Amino acid sequence: MAKIVFIMTDTQRHDMLSCYADTGLKTPNLDKLASGGIRFDKAYTVQPVCQPARAALFTGMYPSTCGSWTNSQGISDNVHTIGQRLRDKGIQTAYIGKWHLDGGDYFGLGKCPDGWNPDYWYDMRNFLEELIPEERYNSRQTSLIEEPGFPAEFTYAHKCSNKAISFLENHGDDDFLLCLSYDEPHGPSVCPVEFYKQYVINRKMINNIYIAKID
């Protein structure tokens, strides 16, 4: 039986996980995964730019070979992803979260590519289309996290997690590959205030300190 959950976070350095470095950051759930599995001390990418790096991960090919050598440059039509290859072997495949391989803009096209279960496809374009214009604007405003009562349910990460849980509830007994790709903490992003307050000093206080240093 093959049961694989592949979790990606965007622009998160290794020392932002407390299982790698004691910096005061709290990442208990990822630490738990690390303690129960294999934690790599070194990893290398074929390309330090977002889309080409993703293309290599999901095709097993160099970006220069699969046609995805820069952002907003989709993979070639004749290139198969791991989703297509496993789907053709009877394995359940789901991709939830930031894709960035369809040739669209940063948010994607909102269309499930071949090889992945469309019932669970949920890229950033799908998320934006659920929101009214004011919410779309707020979703990219980091100042929103200072608002009391800001709900976790509003965030893209929370909605992706719910989709992933639904997939596991329905296909947990099958052979599967579940890719869960969070855009967060790639900026600009938002989070509930209780997490924000753990690490950030009051913005007004920061401004006062900065002005005092200039004076």
C-alpha positions as CSV (number, residue, x, y, z in Angstrom):
1,M,0.0,0.0,0.0
2,A,1.3,3.5,-0.9
3,K,0.0,6.4,1.1
4,I,1.9,9.6,0.6
5,V,1.1,13.1,1.9
6,F,3.5,15.6,0.4
7,I,3.4,19.0,2.2
8,M,5.0,22.1,0.7
9,T,5.3,25.6,2.3
10,D,6.5,28.5,0.2
11,T,9.6,30.6,1.0
12,Q,10.0,29.0,4.4
13,R,13.6,28.7,5.4
14,H,14.8,25.6,7.2
15,D,15.7,27.6,10.3
16,M,12.0,28.7,10.6
17,L,11.3,25.1,11.9
18,S,12.3,24.5,15.5
19,C,13.2,20.9,14.6
20,Y,16.2,22.5,12.7
21,A,17.1,25.5,14.8
22,D,16.2,26.9,18.2
23,T,15.2,30.4,17.2
24,G,12.1,30.7,19.4
25,L,9.7,29.9,16.5
26,K,7.0,27.4,17.4
27,T,6.2,24.7,14.8
28,P,4.9,21.8,16.9
29,N,3.0,20.0,14.2
30,L,5.9,20.0,11.7
31,D,8.3,19.1,14.5
32,K,6.1,16.1,15.2
33,L,6.2,15.0,11.6
34,A,10.0,15.4,11.6
35,S,10.4,13.3,14.8
36,G,8.4,10.4,13.4
37,G,10.1,10.4,10.0
38,I,13.3,11.2,8.1
39,R,14.6,14.8,8.5
40,F,17.1,15.8,5.8
41,D,20.1,18.0,6.8
42,K,20.9,19.0,3.2
43,A,18.7,19.5,0.2
44,Y,19.4,21.0,-3.2
45,T,17.2,22.5,-6.0
46,V,17.9,22.5,-9.7
47,Q,16.6,26.1,-9.9
48,P,16.1,28.7,-7.1
49,V,13.1,30.3,-8.9
50,C,9.6,29.1,-7.9
51,Q,8.0,27.7,-11.0
52,P,11.1,25.9,-12.4
53,A,11.8,24.3,-9.0
54,R,8.2,23.1,-8.8
55,A,8.4,21.8,-12.4
56,A,11.4,19.7,-11.5
57,L,9.7,18.3,-8.4
58,F,6.6,17.2,-10.2
59,T,8.0,16.0,-13.5
60,G,11.4,14.7,-12.5
61,M,13.0,16.7,-15.3
62,Y,15.2,19.7,-15.5
63,P,13.3,22.9,-16.2
64,S,15.2,23.4,-19.4
65,T,13.9,20.1,-20.6
66,C,10.3,20.3,-19.6
67,G,9.8,23.8,-20.9
68,S,9.2,25.5,-17.5
69,W,12.4,27.6,-17.2
70,T,10.9,30.7,-15.6
71,N,7.8,31.9,-13.8
72,S,4.5,32.1,-15.8
73,Q,5.9,29.6,-18.3
74,G,3.8,26.4,-18.1
75,I,5.3,22.9,-18.6
76,S,5.3,21.5,-22.2
77,D,2.1,19.7,-23.3
78,N,4.0,16.4,-23.9
79,V,5.5,16.3,-20.4
80,H,3.8,14.1,-17.8
81,T,3.6,14.9,-14.1
82,I,3.8,12.4,-11.3
83,G,0.0,12.9,-11.0
84,Q,-0.6,11.5,-14.4
85,R,1.8,8.6,-14.0
86,L,0.4,7.5,-10.7
87,R,-3.2,8.0,-11.8
88,D,-2.6,5.7,-14.7
89,K,-1.5,3.1,-12.3
90,G,-4.8,3.2,-10.4
91,I,-3.5,5.4,-7.5
92,Q,-5.7,8.2,-6.2
93,T,-4.0,11.6,-6.8
94,A,-5.0,15.0,-5.4
95,Y,-3.2,18.3,-5.6
96,I,-4.5,21.1,-3.2
97,G,-2.9,24.5,-3.1
98,K,-0.5,26.6,-5.1
99,W,0.4,24.9,-8.4
100,H,2.2,27.6,-10.4
101,L,2.8,25.3,-13.4
102,D,-0.1,26.2,-15.7
103,G,1.5,29.2,-17.5
104,G,-0.9,31.7,-15.8
105,D,-0.1,34.4,-13.3
106,Y,0.9,34.0,-9.7
107,F,-2.6,32.8,-8.7
108,G,-3.0,30.2,-11.5
109,L,-5.9,29.5,-13.9
110,G,-8.2,27.7,-11.5
111,K,-8.4,24.7,-13.8
112,C,-7.4,21.2,-12.7
113,P,-4.7,19.7,-14.9
114,D,-4.7,16.2,-16.2
115,G,-3.6,13.6,-13.6
116,W,-5.3,15.1,-10.5
117,N,-8.7,14.6,-9.0
118,P,-10.8,17.6,-10.0
119,D,-13.0,17.2,-6.9
120,Y,-10.1,18.2,-4.7
121,W,-8.3,20.7,-6.9
122,Y,-8.1,24.1,-5.2
123,D,-5.5,26.5,-6.5
124,M,-5.2,30.2,-5.5
125,R,-7.4,31.3,-8.4
126,N,-10.2,29.1,-7.0
127,F,-9.7,30.8,-3.6
128,L,-9.9,34.3,-5.0
129,E,-13.1,33.5,-7.0
130,E,-14.8,32.6,-3.8
131,L,-14.2,36.0,-2.3
132,I,-16.0,39.3,-2.9
133,P,-13.8,42.2,-4.2
134,E,-13.2,43.6,-0.7
135,E,-12.1,40.2,0.6
136,R,-9.8,39.7,-2.3
137,Y,-8.1,43.0,-1.4
138,N,-7.9,42.1,2.3
139,S,-6.4,38.7,1.6
140,R,-3.2,40.4,0.4
141,Q,-3.1,43.1,3.2
142,T,-0.9,42.0,6.1
143,S,-2.4,44.8,8.2
144,L,-5.5,42.6,8.4
145,I,-3.8,40.4,11.0
146,E,-3.9,43.2,13.5
147,E,-7.7,43.2,13.4
148,P,-9.3,41.6,16.5
149,G,-11.4,38.6,15.7
150,F,-9.8,37.9,12.3
151,P,-10.9,34.3,11.6
152,A,-8.5,31.5,10.7
153,E,-11.2,30.2,8.4
154,F,-10.6,33.1,6.0
155,T,-7.0,32.1,5.2
156,Y,-6.0,30.2,2.1
157,A,-4.1,27.7,4.3
158,H,-7.1,26.9,6.4
159,K,-9.2,26.2,3.3
160,C,-6.5,24.0,1.8
161,S,-6.2,22.0,5.0
162,N,-10.0,21.4,5.0
163,K,-9.8,20.1,1.4
164,A,-7.0,17.8,2.4
165,I,-8.8,16.4,5.4
166,S,-11.9,15.7,3.2
167,F,-9.7,13.8,0.7
168,L,-8.2,11.7,3.5
169,E,-11.6,11.0,4.9
170,N,-12.8,9.7,1.6
171,H,-9.7,8.0,0.2
172,G,-7.6,7.2,3.3
173,D,-8.0,3.4,2.6
174,D,-6.8,3.7,-1.0
175,D,-3.4,4.0,-2.4
176,F,-2.9,7.7,-2.8
177,L,-0.6,10.7,-3.4
178,L,-1.9,13.9,-1.7
179,C,0.1,17.0,-2.4
180,L,-0.7,19.9,-0.1
181,S,0.9,23.1,-1.2
182,Y,0.6,26.1,1.1
183,D,1.3,29.6,-0.3
184,E,2.0,30.8,3.2
185,P,4.3,32.1,4.6
186,H,5.1,33.7,1.2
187,G,4.3,37.3,1.5
188,P,2.0,39.0,1.5
189,S,0.0,36.6,3.7
190,V,-2.3,36.8,6.7
191,C,-2.8,34.8,9.8
192,P,-5.0,34.9,13.0
193,V,-3.8,37.5,15.5
194,E,-2.9,35.0,18.2
195,F,-0.1,33.7,16.0
196,Y,1.0,37.1,14.8
197,K,1.3,38.4,18.4
198,Q,3.7,35.7,19.4
199,Y,6.5,37.2,17.4
200,V,5.7,40.8,16.4
201,I,6.0,43.9,18.7
202,N,3.3,46.5,18.5
203,R,3.7,48.3,15.2
204,K,3.3,51.7,16.9
205,M,6.1,50.8,19.3
206,I,8.4,49.8,16.4
207,N,7.8,53.1,14.7
208,N,8.5,55.1,17.9
209,I,11.8,53.2,18.3
210,Y,12.8,53.8,14.7
211,I,12.0,57.6,15.0
212,A,14.0,57.8,18.3
213,K,17.0,56.2,16.6
214,I,16.9,58.8,13.8
215,D,16.6,61.6,16.3
